[in-house]
Amino acid sequence: MVLGLPDTIQACLFDLDGVLTDTASVHRAAWAAVFDPVLAAHGQKPFSDDDYNEYVDGKPRLDGVRDYLASRGLHPPEGSDDDPEDAETVRAIAARKNAEVLRRIREEGVRVYPGSRRYLEAAMDAGLRRVVVSSSANTEEVLRVTGLDELIEHRVDGVTIEKQGLAGKPAPDSFLAGARLAGTEPAHAAVFEDATAGVEAGHRGGFGYVVGVNRIDQAHARALAEHGAHVVVDDLADLL
């Protein structure tokens, strides 16, 4: 085993939020700030951490809006990118969420998990290919702000997913695109994910190893294993 991975692994495909950076908390807060006024207008209870984990985490932004509001029995029209900022459409809500995330990133910064930075450095030293696969459209900025761009060779992000028409997680498409960028077959690549949707994507894609990263609680750890993780760790440093 090299870095806790089977010897057949040649590439590491990392989700960003919750795996490498603590931006998951930023995303949760941004989603709540955007969803809560919509929910209040329909007499519904506020957005919760459980809602984030079940309906939004790991998915492309538009899918998150659709899936979460549908879970509350709300089906706003799709709308367009030209909708007024305060419109109750899927695209306007998604745009408000993106603006809120960017504001929080710029004003509050982004924390990198120390164990994840150490793991990336060790993976680079071991000659493993390193690709970020994230549903976030802000991946490039987060990598730049944190300095992780120096440790990452390629990225597949929300912008890539939209441009290439890739299906979002739990479909394996984005991870398969990451493996292609690394020049590696899925069987020789490891997926690192904190979301059940992402772990399921790794399982569906036939990847050689799927690492579940649990930063929540034991119930979430069990859910990651149930969705296909070969191993579940609390921090990437646990694999060193």
C-alpha positions, 0 to 999 in steps of 0.5 A: 500500500502506498499512502493507504492506497492499493499498489495499482492506484496511479491517480488521486481524484479529490473532491474539494469541499469537505475533502481538501478545504473547509468550504463545505461550511461556507456552502452550507451557510450560503445555501441557508442564506438563499433558501430560507427566504424562499422557504419562509415565503411558503410557510416552511421551516428553515434549511438545515445541515441535514438538508444540505447533506441529503439533497445538496452536498456534492451536486452541481448548483442547479441540481441542488436547487431543484432536488432540495426544493422538490423535497419540500414540494416546491417546483419553481420554473427553470428561468434563465440567466437573465432573470431578475436577481430576486426571482423565484426561479431555479437559475435565479436562486442558483445565481444568488447562492453563487454570489453569496459563496463568492462574497464569503470566500473573499471576505472570510477566506478558505481554510485548508485541512492541514492533513489534506495539504500533507496528503497532497504533498505526499502524493506528489512526492510519490508520483501519483497524479492529482486531479480535483473533481468538484461540482463547485463553479468556484474551484479555480478561485478556491485553489488559487486563494489557498495555494493548492493550485501548486499541488494539483495538476488538473481540475474538473469543476462546475464550469467544466460540467456545464460546458461539457454537459456532464451529468452531476454526481452521483453519476460518475461522469465528472470523475471519469473526466478526471481520470481521462485528464490524469491519463488513467483508467478508472480501475487505477484511480482513487476517489476521495469524497465526503458526500454520499453522492460523490462516493456513490459516483466513485462506486458507479464508475468502477474506480479502483478505490473509494475513500470516504472522508467523514467530517460529520458523525458516525451516522455519516460514516456509515452512510459513506460506507453504505454508498460504496466507500472502501474505507472511511477516514476522519482525515486524509492524514489517517492514510499516511 
